[in-house]
Amino acid sequence: MVTRKGGSRRGSRHILRKNKRERGKISISRYLAKYKEGEKVILSAEPAVQKAMYHRRFHGKKGIIQSLRGQCYEVNIKDGNKIKTLIVHPVHLKRL
């Protein structure tokens, strides 16, 4: 049997890529952003930071902050008819 090569970012070279003008250091305010429970956010991956990055199929989805878990947030999103909970670092979130 053949084993699958690669991890969760396999085949995402072009999907999770920054434009040339967006490259460089990330603002510290994105790391330290605070969100409240019930706040609506958009999942927008920051390719330079792999910590607590969600799967690429959820890129661009809307979600609601459920709670804080360590430095990350639990975000509820709707995937089809199911509600799924993702653990996402604040660098990968944007306010709606």
C-alpha positions in Angstrom: 0.0 0.0 0.0 1.2 3.5 -0.8 1.6 6.0 2.0 0.5 9.6 1.5 3.3 12.1 1.5 3.0 15.5 3.1 1.0 17.2 5.9 -1.9 19.5 6.2 -0.3 22.2 4.0 0.3 19.7 1.1 -0.6 21.3 -2.2 -1.3 24.8 -0.8 1.8 26.6 -2.1 -0.4 29.0 -4.2 -3.5 29.1 -2.0 -1.7 30.3 1.2 0.7 32.7 -0.5 1.2 36.4 0.2 1.4 39.0 -2.5 4.8 40.6 -3.0 3.7 43.9 -1.3 2.4 42.0 1.7 5.7 40.2 2.5 7.9 41.2 5.4 7.5 41.5 9.2 4.1 41.0 10.7 2.7 43.8 12.9 2.8 43.0 16.7 -0.8 44.2 17.0 -1.9 41.2 15.0 -0.3 38.9 17.6 -1.8 40.7 20.5 -5.3 41.2 19.1 -8.1 40.6 21.7 -11.4 39.3 20.7 -14.6 38.9 22.8 -16.9 35.9 23.0 -19.6 36.1 20.3 -17.6 38.4 18.0 -17.7 37.6 14.3 -14.4 37.0 12.5 -13.1 35.9 9.1 -10.4 33.2 8.9 -7.6 34.7 7.0 -4.4 32.7 7.2 -1.0 34.3 7.8 1.4 32.1 5.8 4.4 33.3 7.7 3.1 31.9 11.0 2.3 28.1 11.1 1.4 28.1 14.8 -2.3 27.2 15.3 -3.1 27.5 11.6 -6.4 25.8 10.5 -6.8 23.5 7.5 -6.7 25.3 4.2 -10.3 24.2 3.3 -11.6 26.8 5.9 -9.7 29.7 4.4 -12.0 32.8 4.0 -14.9 31.4 6.1 -16.8 33.4 8.7 -16.9 32.3 12.3 -17.9 33.3 15.8 -15.5 33.4 18.7 -16.5 30.8 21.3 -13.8 31.2 24.0 -10.1 31.7 24.7 -7.8 28.7 24.9 -4.3 29.7 26.0 -3.1 32.2 23.4 -5.5 31.0 20.8 -9.3 31.2 20.3 -11.9 28.6 19.7 -13.9 29.6 16.6 -17.2 28.0 15.5 -17.7 27.8 11.8 -20.4 26.3 9.7 -19.1 23.6 7.3 -22.0 22.4 5.3 -24.7 21.6 7.9 -22.3 20.9 10.7 -20.9 23.4 13.2 -17.2 22.8 13.7 -14.8 24.2 16.3 -11.3 25.3 15.3 -8.5 26.4 17.5 -6.9 29.4 15.8 -4.1 31.8 16.7 -5.2 35.5 16.6 -2.7 36.2 13.7 -5.1 34.2 11.4 -8.2 36.2 12.4 -9.7 39.4 11.1 -12.7 41.3 12.5 -15.8 41.3 10.3 
